[in-house]
Amino acid sequence: MDDATARFWDDLYEGRDQVWSGRPNPHLVDVVGALPKGTALDLGCGEGGDAVWLADQGWQVTAVDVSATALDRATARAASAGVSDRIDFRRHDLTRSFPEGSYDLVSAQFLQTPLEFPREQVLRAAAGAVAPGGRLLIVEHGEVPPWSRLAHPHLRFPTPQETLAALDLDPDEWHTERLDAPHRQVTGPDGEPATLVDHLVLLRRR
Ligand SMILES: C[S@@+](CC[C@H](N)C(=O)[O-])C[C@H]1O[C@@H](n2cnc3c(N)ncnc32)[C@H](O)[C@@H]1O
């Protein structure tokens, strides 16, 4: 385990009782609602909002994060939702180890970090974990929120097209179902409404 990575994320989680909303990510809900249930791998599951929702929908979930604090919270959330038997929480630093097995859905929701991170390597491993007929869903921030723009004036995120190119997948083996930049309505830290752009890649393995 890379202690610096784990420490950074544990510190971030320990700084607040709850960091994320607890609700599932809306693009995940949008995409997965139409899919047949199966096995899912949630990469960078945080406090478990997506994993618990997937399990509640009938998926058998493996949920992975580097932060023990996040995993403890996710485990408690799963227990109170009554879905512990359908989620296997595992601690991995994905830059060093990756869960074994293959899955009908591999989901990476905002698997983004200010630390050094071999993004392409991890996303290619994510593609490698998709079972035949399964899907890879990658959702990332497409732009810095308005309230952070002054602090990050030059930050730019890879486009969905750039992410697809970086995955370097065999087009005979993979079908691109979505490659777009959907909008999301949010409330800022001072209660102000804002529209954020996300980057979404949805691929199906033939
Ligand atoms: C921006 S948060 C997103 C959390 C969650 N997917 C969500 O959408 O609410 C990124 C998550 O990735 C995890 N993470 C960051 N680097 C990681 C790594 N190297 N290995 C595993 N998890 C990592 C963090 O601990 C954090 O929970």
The ligand as an SDF file (V2000), in Angstrom:
LIG
                    3D

 27 29  0  0  0  0  0  0  0  0999 V2000
  -13.2360   11.9900   -6.1450 C   0  0  0  0  0  0  0  0  0  0  0  0
  -13.4620   10.5930   -5.1360 S   0  0  0  0  0  0  0  0  0  0  0  0
  -14.8750    9.8020   -5.8920 C   0  0  0  0  0  0  0  0  0  0  0  0
  -15.5760    8.8620   -4.9640 C   0  0  0  0  0  0  0  0  0  0  0  0
  -16.8080    8.1720   -5.5490 C   0  0  0  0  0  0  0  0  0  0  0  0
  -16.5000    7.3790   -6.7290 N   0  0  0  0  0  0  0  0  0  0  0  0
  -17.8790    9.1780   -5.8430 C   0  0  0  0  0  0  0  0  0  0  0  0
  -18.1330    9.4550   -7.0270 O   0  0  0  0  0  0  0  0  0  0  0  0
  -18.4710    9.7250   -4.8790 O   0  0  0  0  0  0  0  0  0  0  0  0
  -12.1050    9.5640   -5.6320 C   0  0  0  0  0  0  0  0  0  0  0  0
  -12.0080    8.2710   -4.8310 C   0  0  0  0  0  0  0  0  0  0  0  0
  -10.9370    7.5020   -5.3750 O   0  0  0  0  0  0  0  0  0  0  0  0
  -10.1750    6.9730   -4.3200 C   0  0  0  0  0  0  0  0  0  0  0  0
   -8.7990    6.8080   -4.8130 N   0  0  0  0  0  0  0  0  0  0  0  0
   -7.9220    7.7670   -5.1520 C   0  0  0  0  0  0  0  0  0  0  0  0
   -6.7450    7.2480   -5.5370 N   0  0  0  0  0  0  0  0  0  0  0  0
   -6.9020    5.8950   -5.4480 C   0  0  0  0  0  0  0  0  0  0  0  0
   -6.0430    4.8010   -5.7020 C   0  0  0  0  0  0  0  0  0  0  0  0
   -4.7780    4.9890   -6.1000 N   0  0  0  0  0  0  0  0  0  0  0  0
   -6.5190    3.5490   -5.5170 N   0  0  0  0  0  0  0  0  0  0  0  0
   -7.8060    3.3380   -5.0910 C   0  0  0  0  0  0  0  0  0  0  0  0
   -8.6590    4.3480   -4.8260 N   0  0  0  0  0  0  0  0  0  0  0  0
   -8.2220    5.6090   -5.0030 C   0  0  0  0  0  0  0  0  0  0  0  0
  -10.2690    7.9940   -3.2040 C   0  0  0  0  0  0  0  0  0  0  0  0
  -10.0140    7.4580   -1.9250 O   0  0  0  0  0  0  0  0  0  0  0  0
  -11.6920    8.4890   -3.3670 C   0  0  0  0  0  0  0  0  0  0  0  0
  -12.5850    7.7470   -2.5540 O   0  0  0  0  0  0  0  0  0  0  0  0
  1  2  1  0
  2  3  1  0
  2 10  1  0
  3  4  1  0
  4  5  1  0
  5  6  1  0
  5  7  1  0
  7  8  2  0
  7  9  1  0
 10 11  1  0
 11 12  1  0
 11 26  1  0
 12 13  1  0
 13 14  1  0
 13 24  1  0
 14 15  1  0
 14 23  1  0
 15 16  2  0
 16 17  1  0
 17 18  1  0
 17 23  2  0
 18 19  1  0
 18 20  2  0
 20 21  1  0
 21 22  2  0
 22 23  1  0
 24 25  1  0
 24 26  1  0
 26 27  1  0
M  CHG  2   2   1   9  -1
M  END
$$$$
